[in-house]
Amino acid sequence: MIYEGTTGMNAGAPTTARLRDVLNRAERVVIAEGSPDEVESADVARIVVSGAEIADLAQLLALVDGGTGDRCRCNGWPTIMVHDVTGELIACWTLHHQSGLRGIGDCDADLQDGPALTEWLAERGLTGSREVQAALAVQDAEEEGRRLRWLQAAPTGLHDEAVEVSNPPGRDLGTWSDRLREAEARLATLVQDGYPDAIERIRVLLAWSGISARESTGGLKWYDMAIQRLLLAEDPDLVIAALATGSPSPVQLDGATQLFSSFDWTGAYGKDLPEPLRSMLIGHIQADGTDPMRFRMRHGYYGADRSA
């Protein structure tokens, strides 16, 4: 097996011209539905491409010239092994996330039409990429639905900035992180201006934070964390007061369970909560809590009895 770099093709930026130069010298191309360290296994499905189909493959592997400037950390699959007329292996490339190619230059490169390649492989019996894409499409739809529900719950006056905070990360994570910090700073200012009374502001943020507590996709997203950071920036005594006075709504209590079980809160203030807030939260969880809430309750968060 020839691994990346041993063909001399790892220097310089990846381009379609470089890729086609290799394929023009190919007598056959073996595409195995596995990563390079799996291709020797008899269990890995594979096809052999030769003749006119090599030209078809070259069209489907057309790259966005110049590459991404980065390399995916996964092994990548399928593996594409190019053999010349003598049978020598002259190139070994891997597909990444069914949308990029590695091995033709000093970084990964996006395919110009990843879905077309996926369908071409499936027509020849390599259906793994198509199955992965179908699963990812379902996952993306679920994630987007969750994001939209969070946006719909945005308090009055905060929706537009919430859109900026919730925008998904792009390929350039550094630029996205900078934009996210700027959007969070603007959101914090809008929250302070729109809800100058601290008790009201905390209650509004707790209700917004509570939206994620019952999402089936699990965990906190970056936009959920943005709201939690706003709550953590508030005076903790006022957070307790905002819940201890009046009658908190179920969604506000959901938000409180997440805040009080976060590492930032417990690390700074511990797990024990004052009465009657502790009993109120425990009663809420016992009556209508999610499995994660009950798990945290059993493990001593909120100052709960471990036998509860």
Salt bridges, closest charged atoms under 4 A:
GLU4 OE2 - ARG71 NH1 1.89
ASP21 OD2 - ARG25 NH2 3.87
GLU53 OE2 - ARG124 NE 2.92
ASP108 OD1 - ARG102 NE 2.79
ASP110 OD1 - ARG171 NH2 2.74
GLU119 OE1 - ARG130 NH1 3.28
GLU123 OE1 - ARG124 NH1 3.48
GLU143 OE2 - LYS221 NZ 3.14
GLU144 OE2 - ARG147 NH2 2.97
ASP160 OD1 - HIS159 ND1 3.61
GLU161 OE2 - ARG186 NE 2.92
ASP178 OD1 - ARG181 NH2 2.27
GLU184 OE2 - ARG229 NH2 2.58
GLU215 OE1 - ARG149 NH2 2.87
ASP224 OD2 - ARG146 NH2 2.79
GLU234 OE2 - ARG201 NE 2.62
ASP254 OD2 - ARG214 NE 2.70
ASP254 OD1 - HIS284 NE2 2.74
GLU275 OE2 - ARG278 NE 2.74
ASP288 OD2 - ARG214 NH2 3.72
